[in-house]
């Protein structure tokens, strides 16, 4: 090279790498991956206080139908415990894996009767391939069908429910709490489940303690009604948190796997709202940001949204944000479209 030749400057690091790598550098530079021990200390303390207060109120109200108000309150609290367990599973709370797993099992198995190990495995597979017909376990057509291809192949219960599934969606959410308990117990038969004895012991302790409290404080009839109301409302709350995230968004098939950024953004939606929405949905209303950065502490997701949205705009990548009601409307419309082949077959 002669002295007259110009030396090209090195490329700007901010402009190199994949689309996601460049976004990740922007997020890191904003300090949004930093842990929030103070926030989670306060949040854990508040949720624990609500949990204890709910059961104390249950005992104080005692043998009265007013206890069903306590059932509603505890449904909300159980949902908040589940959201906390979700953040723990994503390593947002604790740096060490051992602390994460222990606290996750205490919150999930002991606190609300949810098999933490089973759920973590399922949720990890969902994050890797959101809305993929065969790779995302949340799209398994075990009760409902999520695509028209699944509807054409449906048999048994999914085929029976498929033609009216949009109308049945929210009523079916009343069973989600029971489904979590059953799935957690069934997972104990899986020898690949880590810490199986601990998981089983904590699950059984929750079930025994829960049933003992109900039948010691309430007569059998009221105890059963309390259980049904509490678990049904818990299921509706959980389902209402997770339904807006991906249902009704584009689905992927076979080898159709875009790059990481597009795979997460195009299959997810954000939900507009203020601090109250953040509280009720546990930050999962920023679903796009959460899927791109699962270990980002949930209080940082609101700030990350502006960076992610701007980056997607620069790339020409679709970024969907809607209202909570709008997300439910899209979910139900998608379910209705998915069931069309079953309705057409019955009409033929």
C-alpha positions in Angstrom: 0.0 0.0 0.0 1.5 3.4 -1.0 1.6 6.4 1.2 -1.0 8.1 -1.1 -3.6 5.4 -0.4 -6.2 6.2 2.2 -6.6 3.8 5.1 -10.2 2.9 5.6 -11.4 3.4 9.2 -12.5 0.3 11.1 -16.2 -0.3 10.9 -18.4 1.2 13.6 -19.1 -1.7 16.1 -22.7 -0.4 16.4 -23.3 -1.1 12.7 -21.8 -4.6 12.6 -23.3 -8.0 13.4 -26.8 -9.4 13.0 -29.9 -7.3 13.4 -30.4 -8.7 16.9 -26.7 -8.2 17.9 -27.0 -4.5 17.0 -30.2 -4.2 19.0 -28.6 -6.0 22.0 -25.7 -3.5 22.0 -28.2 -0.6 22.2 -30.0 -2.3 25.1 -26.8 -3.1 26.9 -25.6 0.5 26.4 -28.8 1.8 28.0 -28.1 -0.4 31.1 -31.3 -2.4 30.8 -29.8 -5.8 31.4 -28.6 -4.8 34.9 -30.1 -6.6 37.8 -32.7 -5.0 40.1 -32.1 -6.6 43.5 -33.9 -3.7 45.3 -37.0 -4.0 43.1 -37.3 -7.7 43.5 -36.7 -7.6 47.2 -39.6 -5.3 47.6 -41.8 -7.2 45.1 -41.1 -10.6 46.8 -41.9 -9.0 50.2 -45.1 -7.5 49.0 -46.3 -10.7 47.3 -45.4 -12.7 50.4 -47.3 -10.2 52.5 -50.4 -10.4 50.2 -50.2 -14.2 50.3 -50.1 -14.3 54.1 -52.8 -11.7 54.4 -55.1 -13.6 52.1 -54.9 -16.8 54.2 -55.2 -14.8 57.4 -58.4 -13.2 56.1 -59.6 -16.6 55.1 -59.3 -17.8 58.7 -60.8 -14.6 60.2 -63.8 -14.6 57.9 -64.3 -18.3 58.7 -67.6 -20.0 58.1 -69.3 -17.4 55.9 -70.2 -17.0 52.3 -68.1 -13.7 52.4 -65.2 -16.1 52.2 -65.7 -16.2 48.4 -64.4 -12.6 48.3 -61.3 -14.0 49.9 -61.2 -16.7 47.2 -61.2 -14.0 44.5 -58.4 -12.1 46.3 -56.3 -15.3 46.6 -56.8 -16.0 42.9 -55.2 -12.7 42.2 -52.4 -13.4 44.7 -51.7 -16.8 43.2 -51.4 -15.2 39.8 -48.9 -12.7 41.2 -46.9 -15.6 42.7 -47.0 -17.3 39.3 -45.6 -14.1 37.6 -42.9 -13.9 40.2 -42.0 -17.6 39.5 -41.9 -16.7 35.8 -39.3 -14.0 36.4 -37.3 -16.3 38.7 -37.2 -19.0 36.0 -35.8 -16.5 33.5 -32.9 -15.6 35.9 -34.2 -12.1 36.2 -34.1 -12.2 40.0 -31.1 -14.2 41.1 -27.7 -14.5 39.4 -27.0 -18.1 40.6 -28.9 -21.0 39.1 -29.2 -22.8 42.5 -30.9 -19.8 44.1 -33.2 -19.5 41.1 -34.2 -23.1 41.1 -34.8 -23.3 44.9 -36.9 -20.1 45.1 -38.7 -21.0 41.9 -39.8 -24.3 43.4 -40.8 -22.7 46.7 -43.0 -20.2 44.8 -44.3 -22.6 42.2 -44.6 -26.0 43.9 -45.2 -25.0 47.5 -46.8 -21.6 47.0 -49.4 -22.3 44.3 -49.1 -26.1 43.5 -47.5 -25.6 40.0 -44.8 -28.0 38.9 -41.9 -25.6 38.5 -39.6 -28.1 36.7 -42.3 -29.2 34.3 -43.4 -25.6 33.5 -39.8 -24.3 33.1 -39.0 -27.0 30.5 -42.2 -26.3 28.6 -41.8 -22.5 28.8 -38.1 -22.7 27.6 -39.2 -24.7 24.5 -41.9 -22.1 23.8 -39.4 -19.3 24.0 -37.1 -21.0 21.5 -39.8 -21.5 18.9 -42.8 -19.2 19.6 -45.9 -20.0 17.6 -44.3 -22.9 15.7 -46.9 -25.5 15.0 -44.8 -28.5 15.9 -42.0 -27.0 18.1 -44.0 -24.7 20.5 -45.7 -26.8 23.2 -48.2 -23.9 23.7 -49.6 -24.7 20.3 -50.3 -28.4 21.0 -53.8 -29.2 19.8 -54.7 -31.1 23.0 -58.0 -29.3 23.6 -58.2 -26.4 21.1 -56.9 -26.2 17.5 -54.7 -23.1 16.7 -54.4 -23.4 12.9 -56.6 -24.7 10.1 -54.1 -27.5 9.4 -54.6 -28.7 13.0 -58.3 -28.4 12.6 -58.3 -30.7 9.5 -56.3 -33.3 11.3 -58.2 -32.9 14.6 -59.9 -35.9 16.3 -61.6 -36.4 19.6 -62.1 -33.5 21.9 -60.3 -30.8 19.7 -62.6 -31.7 16.9 -65.7 -31.7 19.1 -64.8 -28.2 20.5 -63.2 -26.8 17.4 -66.2 -25.4 15.6 -67.2 -23.3 18.7 -63.8 -22.9 20.3 -63.8 -19.0 20.1 -67.0 -19.0 22.3 -65.6 -21.6 24.6 -62.1 -20.0 25.1 -62.7 -18.0 28.3 -65.0 -20.6 29.9 -62.3 -23.2 29.3 -59.8 -20.9 31.1 -61.7 -21.8 34.4 -60.0 -25.2 34.1 -56.4 -23.8 33.7 -55.6 -23.7 37.4 -56.7 -27.4 37.8 -54.7 -28.2 34.6 -51.5 -26.8 36.2 -51.9 -28.9 39.3 -52.6 -32.1 37.3 -49.7 -31.5 34.9 -47.3 -30.9 37.8 -48.3 -34.2 39.5 -48.1 -36.1 36.2 -44.6 -34.7 35.6 -43.4 -36.6 38.7 -43.6 -39.8 36.7 -40.9 -38.4 34.3 -37.5 -39.7 35.5 -35.8 -37.0 33.6 -37.4 -34.3 35.8 -34.6 -32.7 38.0 -35.0 -32.8 41.7 -38.0 -35.1 41.4 -38.3 -35.9 45.1 -38.1 -32.3 46.1 -40.7 -31.3 43.4 -43.0 -34.0 44.6 -42.6 -33.3 48.3 -43.3 -29.6 47.8 -46.3 -30.3 45.6 -47.8 -32.7 48.1 -47.1 -30.3 50.9 -49.1 -27.6 49.0 -52.0 -29.8 48.3 -52.2 -31.2 51.8 -51.9 -27.8 53.4 -54.4 -26.2 51.0 -57.1 -28.9 51.5 -56.5 -29.0 55.3 -57.0 -25.3 55.6 -60.2 -25.4 53.5 -61.8 -28.3 55.4 -60.7 -27.3 58.9 -62.0 -23.8 58.6 -65.1 -24.4 56.4 -67.8 -27.0 56.4 -67.5 -29.4 53.4 -70.0 -27.7 51.2 -68.4 -24.2 51.6 -65.0 -25.7 51.3 -65.7 -27.3 47.9 -67.4 -24.0 46.6 -64.3 -22.0 47.8 -62.0 -24.4 46.0 -63.9 -24.2 42.8 -64.3 -20.4 42.8 -60.6 -19.9 43.8 -59.2 -22.3 41.2 -61.5 -21.1 38.4 -60.7 -17.4 39.0 -57.0 -18.3 39.2 -57.2 -20.1 35.9 -59.1 -17.2 34.2 -56.5 -14.7 35.6 -53.5 -16.8 34.3 -55.1 -17.3 30.9 -56.0 -13.7 30.6 -52.3 -12.8 31.2 -50.8 -15.2 28.7 -53.5 -15.2 25.9 -52.7 -11.7 24.6 -49.1 -12.6 24.0 -49.0 -14.8 20.9 -52.5 -16.1 20.1 -53.7 -14.7 16.8 -50.2 -13.9 15.7 -48.6 -15.5 12.6 -47.6 -19.2 13.1 -44.6 -21.0 11.7 -44.4 -24.4 10.1 -41.7 -27.0 9.4 -38.3 -25.4 8.5 -39.9 -21.9 8.4 -37.7 -20.3 11.1 -36.7 -16.7 10.5 -33.7 -15.2 12.3 -33.9 -14.8 16.0 -35.1 -11.2 16.0 -37.9 -11.7 13.5 -38.9 -15.0 15.0 -39.6 -13.3 18.3 -41.0 -10.0 17.1 -43.3 -11.2 14.4 -45.0 -13.9 16.5 -45.6 -11.6 19.6 -47.6 -8.6 20.4 -47.4 -5.9 23.0 -50.3 -4.6 25.0 -50.7 -0.9 25.6 -51.4 0.4 29.1 -50.1 2.2 32.1 -48.7 1.1 35.5 -51.9 -0.8 36.3 -51.5 -2.9 33.2 -47.9 -3.6 34.1 -49.0 -4.7 37.5 -51.8 -7.0 36.4 -49.9 -8.6 33.5 -46.5 -8.7 35.4 -44.7 -6.9 32.6 -45.7 -9.5 30.0 -47.6 -6.8 28.2 -44.1 -6.0 26.8 -44.1 -9.5 25.3 -41.9 -8.6 22.3 -39.2 -7.1 24.5 -39.5 -10.0 27.0 -39.0 -12.6 24.2 -36.0 -10.8 22.8 -34.4 -10.4 26.2 -35.9 -13.0 28.6 -33.5 -12.3 31.4 -34.1 -8.6 31.4 -35.7 -7.5 34.7 -39.4 -6.8 34.1 -39.3 -3.2 35.3 -36.8 -2.4 32.5 -39.1 -3.7 29.7 -41.1 -0.4 29.5 -37.8 1.5 28.8 -36.6 -1.2 26.3 -39.8 -0.9 24.3 -38.9 2.5 22.8 -35.4 1.1 21.7 -36.9 -2.1 20.2 -39.7 -0.3 18.4 -37.3 2.2 16.9 -34.9 -0.6 15.8 -37.7 -2.6 14.2 -38.9 0.5 12.4 -35.3 1.0 10.9 -35.3 -2.6 9.7 -38.9 -2.5 8.4 -39.9 -5.3 10.7 -43.6 -5.3 11.7 -44.1 -4.4 15.4 -47.6 -4.9 16.8 -48.9 -3.1 19.8 -52.6 -3.1 20.7 -55.0 -2.6 23.5 -55.8 -5.4 26.0 -59.4 -5.7 24.6 -58.0 -5.6 21.1 -55.6 -8.5 21.9 -58.5 -10.6 23.1 -60.5 -9.8 20.0 -57.6 -10.9 17.8 -57.2 -14.1 19.8 -60.9 -15.0 19.5 -61.0 -14.1 15.8 -58.0 -16.3 15.2 -59.6 -19.2 17.1 -62.7 -18.8 15.0 -60.8 -18.9 11.7 -58.8 -21.9 12.9 -62.0 -23.9 13.5 -63.4 -23.1 10.0 -62.5 -26.5 8.5 -64.4 -28.3 11.2 -67.5 -26.2 10.7 -67.3 -26.7 7.0 -66.9 -30.5 7.3 -70.0 -30.6 9.6 -72.0 -28.5 7.1 -71.1 -30.7 4.1 
